[in-house]
Amino acid sequence: MITWLAKKVFQMKADALIKAASCDPRLTSVFKKYEEDTKKFKAELKRLGLTSTEDLKNAINKNPRLKPFVDV
């Protein structure tokens, strides 16, 4: 009984914090910026040709400053 009550109290507090945080414009702007930065980063990786494991291996092997990739 006590654990059920404590669980409910903590759940209510967590729900209130989530509701308050979701209304905060600073938090929503941070998530929007994160999403935009992630899209830009993925586009840059795609531009460089590093979207799959094989592409990454080929890019490493083409770079003269890096040791050739050896599959173990």
PDB file of N, H, CA, C and O in Angstrom:
ATOM      1  N   MET A   1       0.824  -1.188   0.000  1.00  0.00           N
ATOM      2  CA  MET A   1       0.000   0.000   0.000  1.00  0.00           C
ATOM      3  C   MET A   1       0.870   1.255   0.000  1.00  0.00           C
ATOM      4  O   MET A   1       0.621   2.198  -0.751  1.00  0.00           O
ATOM      5  N   ILE A   2       1.883   1.252   0.845  1.00  0.00           N
ATOM      6  H   ILE A   2       2.085   0.486   1.456  1.00  0.00           H
ATOM      7  CA  ILE A   2       2.769   2.424   0.930  1.00  0.00           C
ATOM      8  C   ILE A   2       3.543   2.598  -0.373  1.00  0.00           C
ATOM      9  O   ILE A   2       3.715   3.720  -0.850  1.00  0.00           O
ATOM     10  N   THR A   3       4.003   1.504  -0.942  1.00  0.00           N
ATOM     11  H   THR A   3       3.863   0.593  -0.555  1.00  0.00           H
ATOM     12  CA  THR A   3       4.754   1.624  -2.194  1.00  0.00           C
ATOM     13  C   THR A   3       3.850   2.100  -3.328  1.00  0.00           C
ATOM     14  O   THR A   3       4.288   2.874  -4.179  1.00  0.00           O
ATOM     15  N   TRP A   4       2.612   1.656  -3.352  1.00  0.00           N
ATOM     16  H   TRP A   4       2.256   1.027  -2.661  1.00  0.00           H
ATOM     17  CA  TRP A   4       1.671   2.116  -4.372  1.00  0.00           C
ATOM     18  C   TRP A   4       1.444   3.618  -4.235  1.00  0.00           C
ATOM     19  O   TRP A   4       1.429   4.339  -5.233  1.00  0.00           O
ATOM     20  N   LEU A   5       1.267   4.090  -3.008  1.00  0.00           N
ATOM     21  H   LEU A   5       1.279   3.504  -2.197  1.00  0.00           H
ATOM     22  CA  LEU A   5       1.052   5.513  -2.749  1.00  0.00           C
ATOM     23  C   LEU A   5       2.277   6.332  -3.143  1.00  0.00           C
ATOM     24  O   LEU A   5       2.154   7.376  -3.783  1.00  0.00           O
ATOM     25  N   ALA A   6       3.450   5.855  -2.762  1.00  0.00           N
ATOM     26  H   ALA A   6       3.550   5.006  -2.242  1.00  0.00           H
ATOM     27  CA  ALA A   6       4.683   6.568  -3.113  1.00  0.00           C
ATOM     28  C   ALA A   6       4.868   6.618  -4.625  1.00  0.00           C
ATOM     29  O   ALA A   6       5.290   7.637  -5.171  1.00  0.00           O
ATOM     30  N   LYS A   7       4.552   5.517  -5.297  1.00  0.00           N
ATOM     31  H   LYS A   7       4.209   4.689  -4.854  1.00  0.00           H
ATOM     32  CA  LYS A   7       4.664   5.468  -6.753  1.00  0.00           C
ATOM     33  C   LYS A   7       3.727   6.488  -7.394  1.00  0.00           C
ATOM     34  O   LYS A   7       4.120   7.191  -8.325  1.00  0.00           O
ATOM     35  N   LYS A   8       2.509   6.573  -6.909  1.00  0.00           N
ATOM     36  H   LYS A   8       2.190   6.002  -6.153  1.00  0.00           H
ATOM     37  CA  LYS A   8       1.545   7.532  -7.448  1.00  0.00           C
ATOM     38  C   LYS A   8       1.995   8.970  -7.215  1.00  0.00           C
ATOM     39  O   LYS A   8       1.863   9.814  -8.102  1.00  0.00           O
ATOM     40  N   VAL A   9       2.523   9.251  -6.031  1.00  0.00           N
ATOM     41  H   VAL A   9       2.630   8.565  -5.311  1.00  0.00           H
ATOM     42  CA  VAL A   9       2.988  10.606  -5.718  1.00  0.00           C
ATOM     43  C   VAL A   9       4.130  10.993  -6.648  1.00  0.00           C
ATOM     44  O   VAL A   9       4.130  12.093  -7.200  1.00  0.00           O
ATOM     45  N   PHE A  10       5.097  10.108  -6.826  1.00  0.00           N
ATOM     46  H   PHE A  10       5.096   9.215  -6.377  1.00  0.00           H
ATOM     47  CA  PHE A  10       6.228  10.399  -7.711  1.00  0.00           C
ATOM     48  C   PHE A  10       5.770  10.524  -9.164  1.00  0.00           C
ATOM     49  O   PHE A  10       6.287  11.357  -9.908  1.00  0.00           O
ATOM     50  N   GLN A  11       4.807   9.704  -9.568  1.00  0.00           N
ATOM     51  H   GLN A  11       4.387   9.028  -8.964  1.00  0.00           H
ATOM     52  CA  GLN A  11       4.298   9.777 -10.938  1.00  0.00           C
ATOM     53  C   GLN A  11       3.583  11.101 -11.170  1.00  0.00           C
ATOM     54  O   GLN A  11       3.740  11.710 -12.229  1.00  0.00           O
ATOM     55  N   MET A  12       2.809  11.550 -10.203  1.00  0.00           N
ATOM     56  H   MET A  12       2.681  11.056  -9.343  1.00  0.00           H
ATOM     57  CA  MET A  12       2.119  12.836 -10.333  1.00  0.00           C
ATOM     58  C   MET A  12       3.117  13.982 -10.412  1.00  0.00           C
ATOM     59  O   MET A  12       2.933  14.914 -11.195  1.00  0.00           O
ATOM     60  N   LYS A  13       4.164  13.921  -9.613  1.00  0.00           N
ATOM     61  H   LYS A  13       4.314  13.164  -8.977  1.00  0.00           H
ATOM     62  CA  LYS A  13       5.191  14.963  -9.635  1.00  0.00           C
ATOM     63  C   LYS A  13       5.925  14.953 -10.975  1.00  0.00           C
ATOM     64  O   LYS A  13       6.194  16.010 -11.545  1.00  0.00           O
ATOM     65  N   ALA A  14       6.246  13.775 -11.471  1.00  0.00           N
ATOM     66  H   ALA A  14       6.028  12.916 -11.008  1.00  0.00           H
ATOM     67  CA  ALA A  14       6.928  13.667 -12.762  1.00  0.00           C
ATOM     68  C   ALA A  14       6.040  14.198 -13.884  1.00  0.00           C
ATOM     69  O   ALA A  14       6.524  14.901 -14.772  1.00  0.00           O
ATOM     70  N   ASP A  15       4.768  13.878 -13.858  1.00  0.00           N
ATOM     71  H   ASP A  15       4.375  13.307 -13.137  1.00  0.00           H
ATOM     72  CA  ASP A  15       3.846  14.376 -14.874  1.00  0.00           C
ATOM     73  C   ASP A  15       3.744  15.897 -14.830  1.00  0.00           C
ATOM     74  O   ASP A  15       3.690  16.544 -15.875  1.00  0.00           O
ATOM     75  N   ALA A  16       3.719  16.468 -13.640  1.00  0.00           N
ATOM     76  H   ALA A  16       3.764  15.942 -12.791  1.00  0.00           H
ATOM     77  CA  ALA A  16       3.653  17.924 -13.506  1.00  0.00           C
ATOM     78  C   ALA A  16       4.919  18.583 -14.041  1.00  0.00           C
ATOM     79  O   ALA A  16       4.848  19.624 -14.695  1.00  0.00           O
ATOM     80  N   LEU A  17       6.079  17.984 -13.768  1.00  0.00           N
ATOM     81  H   LEU A  17       6.137  17.138 -13.237  1.00  0.00           H
ATOM     82  CA  LEU A  17       7.333  18.530 -14.282  1.00  0.00           C
ATOM     83  C   LEU A  17       7.402  18.457 -15.800  1.00  0.00           C
ATOM     84  O   LEU A  17       7.865  19.394 -16.451  1.00  0.00           O
ATOM     85  N   ILE A  18       6.946  17.356 -16.359  1.00  0.00           N
ATOM     86  H   ILE A  18       6.570  16.596 -15.830  1.00  0.00           H
ATOM     87  CA  ILE A  18       6.947  17.202 -17.820  1.00  0.00           C
ATOM     88  C   ILE A  18       6.010  18.221 -18.455  1.00  0.00           C
ATOM     89  O   ILE A  18       6.354  18.826 -19.470  1.00  0.00           O
ATOM     90  N   LYS A  19       4.850  18.416 -17.879  1.00  0.00           N
ATOM     91  H   LYS A  19       4.571  17.925 -17.054  1.00  0.00           H
ATOM     92  CA  LYS A  19       3.894  19.379 -18.419  1.00  0.00           C
ATOM     93  C   LYS A  19       4.463  20.795 -18.357  1.00  0.00           C
ATOM     94  O   LYS A  19       4.322  21.561 -19.311  1.00  0.00           O
ATOM     95  N   ALA A  20       5.100  21.144 -17.251  1.00  0.00           N
ATOM     96  H   ALA A  20       5.215  20.522 -16.477  1.00  0.00           H
ATOM     97  CA  ALA A  20       5.689  22.474 -17.114  1.00  0.00           C
ATOM     98  C   ALA A  20       6.851  22.665 -18.089  1.00  0.00           C
ATOM     99  O   ALA A  20       7.006  23.739 -18.669  1.00  0.00           O
ATOM    100  N   ALA A  21       7.657  21.634 -18.266  1.00  0.00           N
ATOM    101  H   ALA A  21       7.530  20.762 -17.795  1.00  0.00           H
ATOM    102  CA  ALA A  21       8.813  21.735 -19.161  1.00  0.00           C
ATOM    103  C   ALA A  21       8.380  21.815 -20.619  1.00  0.00           C
ATOM    104  O   ALA A  21       9.015  22.510 -21.411  1.00  0.00           O
ATOM    105  N   SER A  22       7.320  21.121 -20.983  1.00  0.00           N
ATOM    106  H   SER A  22       6.803  20.556 -20.339  1.00  0.00           H
ATOM    107  CA  SER A  22       6.886  21.133 -22.378  1.00  0.00           C
ATOM    108  C   SER A  22       6.328  22.487 -22.788  1.00  0.00           C
ATOM    109  O   SER A  22       6.285  22.795 -23.979  1.00  0.00           O
ATOM    110  N   CYS A  23       5.905  23.295 -21.840  1.00  0.00           N
ATOM    111  H   CYS A  23       5.940  23.046 -20.872  1.00  0.00           H
ATOM    112  CA  CYS A  23       5.387  24.629 -22.140  1.00  0.00           C
ATOM    113  C   CYS A  23       6.491  25.678 -22.168  1.00  0.00           C
ATOM    114  O   CYS A  23       6.246  26.820 -22.556  1.00  0.00           O
ATOM    115  N   ASP A  24       7.688  25.313 -21.767  1.00  0.00           N
ATOM    116  H   ASP A  24       7.888  24.385 -21.452  1.00  0.00           H
ATOM    117  CA  ASP A  24       8.805  26.257 -21.719  1.00  0.00           C
ATOM    118  C   ASP A  24       9.372  26.456 -23.130  1.00  0.00           C
ATOM    119  O   ASP A  24       9.847  25.495 -23.736  1.00  0.00           O
ATOM    120  N   PRO A  25       9.333  27.667 -23.655  1.00  0.00           N
ATOM    121  CA  PRO A  25       9.818  27.897 -25.015  1.00  0.00           C
ATOM    122  C   PRO A  25      11.318  27.652 -25.171  1.00  0.00           C
ATOM    123  O   PRO A  25      11.778  27.331 -26.266  1.00  0.00           O
ATOM    124  N   ARG A  26      12.072  27.797 -24.107  1.00  0.00           N
ATOM    125  H   ARG A  26      11.699  28.058 -23.217  1.00  0.00           H
ATOM    126  CA  ARG A  26      13.516  27.535 -24.195  1.00  0.00           C
ATOM    127  C   ARG A  26      13.783  26.062 -24.485  1.00  0.00           C
ATOM    128  O   ARG A  26      14.662  25.727 -25.279  1.00  0.00           O
ATOM    129  N   LEU A  27      13.022  25.188 -23.839  1.00  0.00           N
ATOM    130  H   LEU A  27      12.307  25.460 -23.195  1.00  0.00           H
ATOM    131  CA  LEU A  27      13.205  23.751 -24.034  1.00  0.00           C
ATOM    132  C   LEU A  27      12.788  23.335 -25.441  1.00  0.00           C
ATOM    133  O   LEU A  27      13.478  22.552 -26.092  1.00  0.00           O
ATOM    134  N   THR A  28      11.663  23.859 -25.905  1.00  0.00           N
ATOM    135  H   THR A  28      11.102  24.495 -25.376  1.00  0.00           H
ATOM    136  CA  THR A  28      11.223  23.503 -27.250  1.00  0.00           C
ATOM    137  C   THR A  28      12.196  24.016 -28.301  1.00  0.00           C
ATOM    138  O   THR A  28      12.419  23.348 -29.311  1.00  0.00           O
ATOM    139  N   SER A  29      12.778  25.190 -28.081  1.00  0.00           N
ATOM    140  H   SER A  29      12.596  25.732 -27.260  1.00  0.00           H
ATOM    141  CA  SER A  29      13.750  25.710 -29.052  1.00  0.00           C
ATOM    142  C   SER A  29      15.022  24.871 -29.063  1.00  0.00           C
ATOM    143  O   SER A  29      15.647  24.701 -30.110  1.00  0.00           O
ATOM    144  N   VAL A  30      15.401  24.353 -27.912  1.00  0.00           N
ATOM    145  H   VAL A  30      14.893  24.491 -27.062  1.00  0.00           H
ATOM    146  CA  VAL A  30      16.586  23.489 -27.849  1.00  0.00           C
ATOM    147  C   VAL A  30      16.345  22.212 -28.650  1.00  0.00           C
ATOM    148  O   VAL A  30      17.227  21.768 -29.385  1.00  0.00           O
ATOM    149  N   PHE A  31      15.174  21.628 -28.516  1.00  0.00           N
ATOM    150  H   PHE A  31      14.458  21.989 -27.919  1.00  0.00           H
ATOM    151  CA  PHE A  31      14.870  20.409 -29.268  1.00  0.00           C
ATOM    152  C   PHE A  31      14.791  20.680 -30.768  1.00  0.00           C
ATOM    153  O   PHE A  31      15.222  19.852 -31.571  1.00  0.00           O
ATOM    154  N   LYS A  32      14.244  21.832 -31.149  1.00  0.00           N
ATOM    155  H   LYS A  32      13.894  22.504 -30.496  1.00  0.00           H
ATOM    156  CA  LYS A  32      14.190  22.188 -32.566  1.00  0.00           C
ATOM    157  C   LYS A  32      15.592  22.364 -33.126  1.00  0.00           C
ATOM    158  O   LYS A  32      15.886  21.905 -34.230  1.00  0.00           O
ATOM    159  N   LYS A  33      16.462  23.032 -32.364  1.00  0.00           N
ATOM    160  H   LYS A  33      16.224  23.405 -31.468  1.00  0.00           H
ATOM    161  CA  LYS A  33      17.841  23.240 -32.812  1.00  0.00           C
ATOM    162  C   LYS A  33      18.570  21.902 -32.934  1.00  0.00           C
ATOM    163  O   LYS A  33      19.328  21.690 -33.881  1.00  0.00           O
ATOM    164  N   TYR A  34      18.344  21.006 -31.985  1.00  0.00           N
ATOM    165  H   TYR A  34      17.728  21.178 -31.216  1.00  0.00           H
ATOM    166  CA  TYR A  34      18.951  19.675 -32.039  1.00  0.00           C
ATOM    167  C   TYR A  34      18.504  18.937 -33.303  1.00  0.00           C
ATOM    168  O   TYR A  34      19.315  18.312 -33.986  1.00  0.00           O
ATOM    169  N   GLU A  35      17.219  19.016 -33.602  1.00  0.00           N
ATOM    170  H   GLU A  35      16.560  19.524 -33.048  1.00  0.00           H
ATOM    171  CA  GLU A  35      16.690  18.340 -34.784  1.00  0.00           C
ATOM    172  C   GLU A  35      17.295  18.918 -36.069  1.00  0.00           C
ATOM    173  O   GLU A  35      17.664  18.173 -36.976  1.00  0.00           O
ATOM    174  N   GLU A  36      17.394  20.245 -36.139  1.00  0.00           N
ATOM    175  H   GLU A  36      17.094  20.851 -35.402  1.00  0.00           H
ATOM    176  CA  GLU A  36      17.976  20.884 -37.326  1.00  0.00           C
ATOM    177  C   GLU A  36      19.453  20.528 -37.469  1.00  0.00           C
ATOM    178  O   GLU A  36      19.917  20.226 -38.568  1.00  0.00           O
ATOM    179  N   ASP A  37      20.188  20.564 -36.366  1.00  0.00           N
ATOM    180  H   ASP A  37      19.811  20.810 -35.473  1.00  0.00           H
ATOM    181  CA  ASP A  37      21.610  20.230 -36.412  1.00  0.00           C
ATOM    182  C   ASP A  37      21.827  18.782 -36.826  1.00  0.00           C
ATOM    183  O   ASP A  37      22.771  18.480 -37.557  1.00  0.00           O
ATOM    184  N   THR A  38      20.962  17.887 -36.365  1.00  0.00           N
ATOM    185  H   THR A  38      20.195  18.133 -35.772  1.00  0.00           H
ATOM    186  CA  THR A  38      21.073  16.483 -36.736  1.00  0.00           C
ATOM    187  C   THR A  38      20.845  16.301 -38.227  1.00  0.00           C
ATOM    188  O   THR A  38      21.560  15.542 -38.881  1.00  0.00           O
ATOM    189  N   LYS A  39      19.851  16.999 -38.765  1.00  0.00           N
ATOM    190  H   LYS A  39      19.270  17.616 -38.234  1.00  0.00           H
ATOM    191  CA  LYS A  39      19.587  16.914 -40.203  1.00  0.00           C
ATOM    192  C   LYS A  39      20.776  17.448 -41.006  1.00  0.00           C
ATOM    193  O   LYS A  39      21.155  16.862 -42.020  1.00  0.00           O
ATOM    194  N   LYS A  40      21.363  18.556 -40.554  1.00  0.00           N
ATOM    195  H   LYS A  40      21.055  19.033 -39.731  1.00  0.00           H
ATOM    196  CA  LYS A  40      22.524  19.127 -41.247  1.00  0.00           C
ATOM    197  C   LYS A  40      23.712  18.166 -41.199  1.00  0.00           C
ATOM    198  O   LYS A  40      24.419  17.993 -42.192  1.00  0.00           O
ATOM    199  N   PHE A  41      23.923  17.547 -40.044  1.00  0.00           N
ATOM    200  H   PHE A  41      23.349  17.688 -39.238  1.00  0.00           H
ATOM    201  CA  PHE A  41      25.034  16.615 -39.883  1.00  0.00           C
ATOM    202  C   PHE A  41      24.859  15.400 -40.792  1.00  0.00           C
ATOM    203  O   PHE A  41      25.810  14.964 -41.440  1.00  0.00           O
ATOM    204  N   LYS A  42      23.644  14.857 -40.838  1.00  0.00           N
ATOM    205  H   LYS A  42      22.871  15.212 -40.312  1.00  0.00           H
ATOM    206  CA  LYS A  42      23.374  13.707 -41.708  1.00  0.00           C
ATOM    207  C   LYS A  42      23.558  14.086 -43.175  1.00  0.00           C
ATOM    208  O   LYS A  42      24.076  13.293 -43.961  1.00  0.00           O
ATOM    209  N   ALA A  43      23.137  15.295 -43.545  1.00  0.00           N
ATOM    210  H   ALA A  43      22.716  15.939 -42.906  1.00  0.00           H
ATOM    211  CA  ALA A  43      23.315  15.746 -44.932  1.00  0.00           C
ATOM    212  C   ALA A  43      24.794  15.891 -45.260  1.00  0.00           C
ATOM    213  O   ALA A  43      25.217  15.560 -46.367  1.00  0.00           O
ATOM    214  N   GLU A  44      25.581  16.379 -44.314  1.00  0.00           N
ATOM    215  H   GLU A  44      25.237  16.647 -43.415  1.00  0.00           H
ATOM    216  CA  GLU A  44      27.027  16.518 -44.534  1.00  0.00           C
ATOM    217  C   GLU A  44      27.681  15.150 -44.677  1.00  0.00           C
ATOM    218  O   GLU A  44      28.549  14.973 -45.532  1.00  0.00           O
ATOM    219  N   LEU A  45      27.286  14.184 -43.861  1.00  0.00           N
ATOM    220  H   LEU A  45      26.581  14.328 -43.167  1.00  0.00           H
ATOM    221  CA  LEU A  45      27.829  12.831 -43.999  1.00  0.00           C
ATOM    222  C   LEU A  45      27.450  12.229 -45.347  1.00  0.00           C
ATOM    223  O   LEU A  45      28.258  11.553 -45.983  1.00  0.00           O
ATOM    224  N   LYS A  46      26.221  12.478 -45.776  1.00  0.00           N
ATOM    225  H   LYS A  46      25.564  13.027 -45.259  1.00  0.00           H
ATOM    226  CA  LYS A  46      25.790  11.957 -47.064  1.00  0.00           C
ATOM    227  C   LYS A  46      26.584  12.616 -48.189  1.00  0.00           C
ATOM    228  O   LYS A  46      26.959  11.952 -49.155  1.00  0.00           O
ATOM    229  N   ARG A  47      26.844  13.931 -48.067  1.00  0.00           N
ATOM    230  H   ARG A  47      26.539  14.470 -47.282  1.00  0.00           H
ATOM    231  CA  ARG A  47      27.617  14.648 -49.073  1.00  0.00           C
ATOM    232  C   ARG A  47      29.026  14.085 -49.169  1.00  0.00           C
ATOM    233  O   ARG A  47      29.597  13.990 -50.256  1.00  0.00           O
ATOM    234  N   LEU A  48      29.578  13.716 -48.026  1.00  0.00           N
ATOM    235  H   LEU A  48      29.115  13.793 -47.143  1.00  0.00           H
ATOM    236  CA  LEU A  48      30.929  13.146 -47.991  1.00  0.00           C
ATOM    237  C   LEU A  48      30.938  11.679 -48.412  1.00  0.00           C
ATOM    238  O   LEU A  48      32.004  11.100 -48.623  1.00  0.00           O
ATOM    239  N   GLY A  49      29.775  11.084 -48.534  1.00  0.00           N
ATOM    240  H   GLY A  49      28.909  11.554 -48.362  1.00  0.00           H
ATOM    241  CA  GLY A  49      29.693   9.682 -48.926  1.00  0.00           C
ATOM    242  C   GLY A  49      29.938   8.736 -47.778  1.00  0.00           C
ATOM    243  O   GLY A  49      30.491   7.652 -47.967  1.00  0.00           O
ATOM    244  N   LEU A  50      29.538   9.130 -46.608  1.00  0.00           N
ATOM    245  H   LEU A  50      29.089  10.011 -46.454  1.00  0.00           H
ATOM    246  CA  LEU A  50      29.784   8.303 -45.420  1.00  0.00           C
ATOM    247  C   LEU A  50      28.458   7.849 -44.804  1.00  0.00           C
ATOM    248  O   LEU A  50      28.239   8.012 -43.603  1.00  0.00           O
ATOM    249  N   THR A  51      27.586   7.285 -45.620  1.00  0.00           N
ATOM    250  H   THR A  51      27.764   7.152 -46.595  1.00  0.00           H
ATOM    251  CA  THR A  51      26.272   6.912 -45.106  1.00  0.00           C
ATOM    252  C   THR A  51      26.155   5.439 -44.755  1.00  0.00           C
ATOM    253  O   THR A  51      25.188   5.041 -44.106  1.00  0.00           O
ATOM    254  N   SER A  52      27.107   4.626 -45.162  1.00  0.00           N
ATOM    255  H   SER A  52      27.893   4.949 -45.688  1.00  0.00           H
ATOM    256  CA  SER A  52      27.066   3.208 -44.816  1.00  0.00           C
ATOM    257  C   SER A  52      28.458   2.758 -44.393  1.00  0.00           C
ATOM    258  O   SER A  52      29.427   3.505 -44.523  1.00  0.00           O
ATOM    259  N   THR A  53      28.550   1.557 -43.896  1.00  0.00           N
ATOM    260  H   THR A  53      27.763   0.950 -43.790  1.00  0.00           H
ATOM    261  CA  THR A  53      29.829   1.016 -43.458  1.00  0.00           C
ATOM    262  C   THR A  53      30.799   0.898 -44.629  1.00  0.00           C
ATOM    263  O   THR A  53      31.985   1.200 -44.499  1.00  0.00           O
ATOM    264  N   GLU A  54      30.288   0.461 -45.758  1.00  0.00           N
ATOM    265  H   GLU A  54      29.325   0.216 -45.864  1.00  0.00           H
ATOM    266  CA  GLU A  54      31.148   0.323 -46.937  1.00  0.00           C
ATOM    267  C   GLU A  54      31.658   1.685 -47.402  1.00  0.00           C
ATOM    268  O   GLU A  54      32.821   1.819 -47.780  1.00  0.00           O
ATOM    269  N   ASP A  55      30.787   2.696 -47.373  1.00  0.00           N
ATOM    270  H   ASP A  55      29.842   2.588 -47.066  1.00  0.00           H
ATOM    271  CA  ASP A  55      31.211   4.041 -47.757  1.00  0.00           C
ATOM    272  C   ASP A  55      32.306   4.551 -46.827  1.00  0.00           C
ATOM    273  O   ASP A  55      33.272   5.175 -47.266  1.00  0.00           O
ATOM    274  N   LEU A  56      32.140   4.277 -45.538  1.00  0.00           N
ATOM    275  H   LEU A  56      31.355   3.771 -45.181  1.00  0.00           H
ATOM    276  CA  LEU A  56      33.129   4.713 -44.567  1.00  0.00           C
ATOM    277  C   LEU A  56      34.465   4.018 -44.797  1.00  0.00           C
ATOM    278  O   LEU A  56      35.516   4.654 -44.723  1.00  0.00           O
ATOM    279  N   LYS A  57      34.431   2.725 -45.073  1.00  0.00           N
ATOM    280  H   LYS A  57      33.576   2.209 -45.133  1.00  0.00           H
ATOM    281  CA  LYS A  57      35.670   1.986 -45.357  1.00  0.00           C
ATOM    282  C   LYS A  57      36.356   2.556 -46.585  1.00  0.00           C
ATOM    283  O   LYS A  57      37.573   2.746 -46.588  1.00  0.00           O
ATOM    284  N   ASN A  58      35.584   2.831 -47.629  1.00  0.00           N
ATOM    285  H   ASN A  58      34.596   2.676 -47.627  1.00  0.00           H
ATOM    286  CA  ASN A  58      36.156   3.383 -48.851  1.00  0.00           C
ATOM    287  C   ASN A  58      36.756   4.767 -48.615  1.00  0.00           C
ATOM    288  O   ASN A  58      37.820   5.078 -49.149  1.00  0.00           O
ATOM    289  N   ALA A  59      36.083   5.596 -47.822  1.00  0.00           N
ATOM    290  H   ALA A  59      35.218   5.343 -47.389  1.00  0.00           H
ATOM    291  CA  ALA A  59      36.595   6.934 -47.534  1.00  0.00           C
ATOM    292  C   ALA A  59      37.901   6.848 -46.745  1.00  0.00           C
ATOM    293  O   ALA A  59      38.825   7.626 -46.986  1.00  0.00           O
ATOM    294  N   ILE A  60      37.978   5.917 -45.817  1.00  0.00           N
ATOM    295  H   ILE A  60      37.228   5.285 -45.622  1.00  0.00           H
ATOM    296  CA  ILE A  60      39.214   5.740 -45.041  1.00  0.00           C
ATOM    297  C   ILE A  60      40.338   5.291 -45.962  1.00  0.00           C
ATOM    298  O   ILE A  60      41.462   5.782 -45.855  1.00  0.00           O
ATOM    299  N   ASN A  61      40.048   4.371 -46.856  1.00  0.00           N
ATOM    300  H   ASN A  61      39.135   3.972 -46.942  1.00  0.00           H
ATOM    301  CA  ASN A  61      41.080   3.859 -47.758  1.00  0.00           C
ATOM    302  C   ASN A  61      41.532   4.910 -48.775  1.00  0.00           C
ATOM    303  O   ASN A  61      42.671   4.854 -49.238  1.00  0.00           O
ATOM    304  N   LYS A  62      40.684   5.848 -49.128  1.00  0.00           N
ATOM    305  H   LYS A  62      39.758   5.893 -48.751  1.00  0.00           H
ATOM    306  CA  LYS A  62      41.047   6.891 -50.079  1.00  0.00           C
ATOM    307  C   LYS A  62      41.886   7.997 -49.447  1.00  0.00           C
ATOM    308  O   LYS A  62      42.606   8.706 -50.150  1.00  0.00           O
ATOM    309  N   ASN A  63      41.800   8.148 -48.143  1.00  0.00           N
ATOM    310  H   ASN A  63      41.215   7.572 -47.572  1.00  0.00           H
ATOM    311  CA  ASN A  63      42.517   9.214 -47.459  1.00  0.00           C
ATOM    312  C   ASN A  63      43.968   8.784 -47.245  1.00  0.00           C
ATOM    313  O   ASN A  63      44.218   7.809 -46.537  1.00  0.00           O
ATOM    314  N   PRO A  64      44.928   9.494 -47.843  1.00  0.00           N
ATOM    315  CA  PRO A  64      46.327   9.076 -47.721  1.00  0.00           C
ATOM    316  C   PRO A  64      46.906   9.287 -46.310  1.00  0.00           C
ATOM    317  O   PRO A  64      47.934   8.700 -45.973  1.00  0.00           O
ATOM    318  N   ARG A  65      46.264  10.104 -45.503  1.00  0.00           N
ATOM    319  H   ARG A  65      45.429  10.581 -45.777  1.00  0.00           H
ATOM    320  CA  ARG A  65      46.767  10.361 -44.146  1.00  0.00           C
ATOM    321  C   ARG A  65      46.356   9.278 -43.153  1.00  0.00           C
ATOM    322  O   ARG A  65      46.855   9.248 -42.029  1.00  0.00           O
ATOM    323  N   LEU A  66      45.454   8.393 -43.556  1.00  0.00           N
ATOM    324  H   LEU A  66      45.048   8.417 -44.470  1.00  0.00           H
ATOM    325  CA  LEU A  66      44.994   7.317 -42.672  1.00  0.00           C
ATOM    326  C   LEU A  66      45.522   5.977 -43.135  1.00  0.00           C
ATOM    327  O   LEU A  66      45.768   5.753 -44.320  1.00  0.00           O
ATOM    328  N   LYS A  67      45.689   5.093 -42.167  1.00  0.00           N
ATOM    329  H   LYS A  67      45.490   5.275 -41.204  1.00  0.00           H
ATOM    330  CA  LYS A  67      46.098   3.724 -42.501  1.00  0.00           C
ATOM    331  C   LYS A  67      44.921   3.038 -43.202  1.00  0.00           C
ATOM    332  O   LYS A  67      43.767   3.291 -42.855  1.00  0.00           O
ATOM    333  N   PRO A  68      45.200   2.179 -44.178  1.00  0.00           N
ATOM    334  CA  PRO A  68      44.104   1.477 -44.865  1.00  0.00           C
ATOM    335  C   PRO A  68      43.294   0.628 -43.884  1.00  0.00           C
ATOM    336  O   PRO A  68      43.836   0.044 -42.945  1.00  0.00           O
ATOM    337  N   PHE A  69      42.004   0.577 -44.124  1.00  0.00           N
ATOM    338  H   PHE A  69      41.564   1.052 -44.886  1.00  0.00           H
ATOM    339  CA  PHE A  69      41.102  -0.201 -43.279  1.00  0.00           C
ATOM    340  C   PHE A  69      41.262  -1.669 -43.605  1.00  0.00           C
ATOM    341  O   PHE A  69      41.195  -2.065 -44.769  1.00  0.00           O
ATOM    342  N   VAL A  70      41.476  -2.484 -42.574  1.00  0.00           N
ATOM    343  H   VAL A  70      41.530  -2.163 -41.629  1.00  0.00           H
ATOM    344  CA  VAL A  70      41.635  -3.932 -42.758  1.00  0.00           C
ATOM    345  C   VAL A  70      40.500  -4.608 -42.012  1.00  0.00           C
ATOM    346  O   VAL A  70      40.355  -4.443 -40.801  1.00  0.00           O
ATOM    347  N   ASP A  71      39.686  -5.378 -42.748  1.00  0.00           N
ATOM    348  H   ASP A  71      39.803  -5.512 -43.732  1.00  0.00           H
ATOM    349  CA  ASP A  71      38.591  -6.122 -42.126  1.00  0.00           C
ATOM    350  C   ASP A  71      39.173  -7.309 -41.373  1.00  0.00           C
ATOM    351  O   ASP A  71      39.953  -8.082 -41.930  1.00  0.00           O
ATOM    352  N   VAL A  72      38.796  -7.453 -40.115  1.00  0.00           N
ATOM    353  H   VAL A  72      38.162  -6.825 -39.662  1.00  0.00           H
ATOM    354  CA  VAL A  72      39.319  -8.556 -39.305  1.00  0.00           C
ATOM    355  C   VAL A  72      38.385  -9.702 -39.298  1.00  0.00           C
ATOM    356  O   VAL A  72      38.663 -10.722 -38.667  1.00  0.00           O
TER     357      VAL A  72
END
